[in-house]
Structures are given as C-alpha cells and as structure tokens.
C-alpha cells in the first residue's frame, strides 16, 4: 500500500459558538474563539490518499487531478472566507477544526474514489501548536 500526501494552505475566519446559547455560555465553553467579531487562522491542510500503483501509469493517482479536486472542492470555498457564513459544506455545524476535517473528508472522498484511490487521512493545522487528524 502506498500513501501520498498533498499539502495545501488557506486562510479563513470563524467563530465557535452555538446560536441557542448566550454569549456568556459560548465564552465559558469556547473561550476567545467565540468572539462575536470572528477571528482567523492560516490553516495548513494535508490530504493523504492510499492505494496500489496502477500497472499502466505507475502511480496511485495523478497528483495534478488530486490538486484540482482539493482546490475546487475545498480551497476555493474556504480561502479568505468566513467558515460560518460562506462555506456551504459547513452550514449547520459548529466551526471547530474537528468538524471542518469531517466536512472536508465528506467533500473529497467521493471524488478521490472516482480516481481509483482511497482517502486515508485529513490533517488540519490550525495553529503551530494545534492540529487534528481524521481517518473517516
């Protein structure tokens, strides 16, 4: 089994909050990340795929196609956007990095599967000290 990882970057704003809670309760649970005026991050996204190299081409997946899928399905929708307000695949979700990873997985998995590869991991670095990994 071969594992291939593509790294991308995007900048986005968000607010972690629940609309059914008061600002005080949101502050208690989410801290400064619940700032009503939003805050932002320069995210780093790693998308890892896996599979066996094709006998015809010698690769698991054409990396130019992987780059295009990630760009169209994820980066163009997130970069310089407000995750809470602008990103269709995050509607109805609290804008945590954990939920973002799951949503990105859901966006990419079908398209990567059409190329004969399997999505293995979504890793998102939110800050230099905090990152999450999601394996589906």
N, C-alpha and C positions, 0 to 999 in steps of 0.2 A: 504494500500500500504506500502510495506517495502522498505527501501532504504539501500543499503550496499555499503560501500566504501572500495576499496583496494588501499593501498599506495605503490608506487614503487619509486625508485631513479635511475637516470642516470646522467652521466657527458658527456658533448658534447661541441664542439666548433661550432661557426657560425660567419657569418658576415652579417649584414643587409646592403644591397645595391641593387641598380638597375644597371645592366650592361649597359643600354643605357644612364646613367648619368655619368658625370665626377666625379673624386674623390672629387673634391671641392663641388659639388652639393650633393653627398652622405654624406659628412661630415656635410654639412649645415642641412640636413634633419635628418640623423640618429646619428649624433654626434660620440662619440668614438666607438660606436657599429659598425661603418662602417670601422674600422681598416682593411686595406688590408691584414694584417698578422693574422687576426682572433682574437677571444677571446672566453673564455669558461665560462660555468656555471655548478654548481652542482644542477641539477633540481630535484624537487620533483613533482611526478605525482600522482594525486588522480583520480581514475576511480570509479564513482558512478553508480550503476545499481539499477533498481527498478522492483518490481513485487509482486505477491502474492505467499506465500509459497505453495509448492506442497503438496497435501494431502498425497502422497506416501512417500516423503522424509522430509518434514517439512522445507525445505529451498527454497529460490528464485532461487538459482543457486549454484551448487557445487563450493566452493571457490577455490579448487585445480584446477578445469578446468578454472576458471576465471584467476587465477595466470598464468597458462600455456598460455592462449590466449594472455594476456598482454605481457608476456615475449617473445613469438615467434613473435607476430605481431608488437611490438613496442620496447621493451627494447633492445633486441638483435640487432636491426637495428640502435638504437640511441646511446647506451652506448659506450663511448670512440670513438666516430665517429665525423666527420665533417658533420654537418647537411646540409650544402650547397652542398657538394660533394659526400657524401657516402650514403645518405638516399633516397631510391627510392621514397618514398611517399612524399618527399619534393621537388622533381625536378620541376622546373618551378615556384616555389613560393619564395617570399622574406622570409628569415628565421627569421621571427618575432615569438614571443611566441604565438601570436594570430593565425597565420597561422599554427603553429605546433599543437595547440589544435584542430583546424578544421581537419587537416590531421590525427591526432590520432583518432579522432571521426570516420572518414571515414574508417579507418583500423579496428576498433573494433566493430562498430555497427552490421555488418552482422554476425560476429562470435558469439557475445553475443546473438543476436536474435535467432540463431540456438539452443541455450540452453534454450529458453523459457523466457528469461529475456529481459528487455528493458534498453538500455543505457540512463542514465539520465544526467550525467554531466562529463566533463573532466575539471579538475582543474590542472594548472601547476604553481608551484612557481619557478620563475627564480632567484630571489634574496630574501633575507629576507624581503625586502620592496615591491616587485612587484610580483603579481600573477594574473592570469586571469582564468576565468571560461567560459566554452562554453556548451550550452544546446541544440545544434543541430539545 
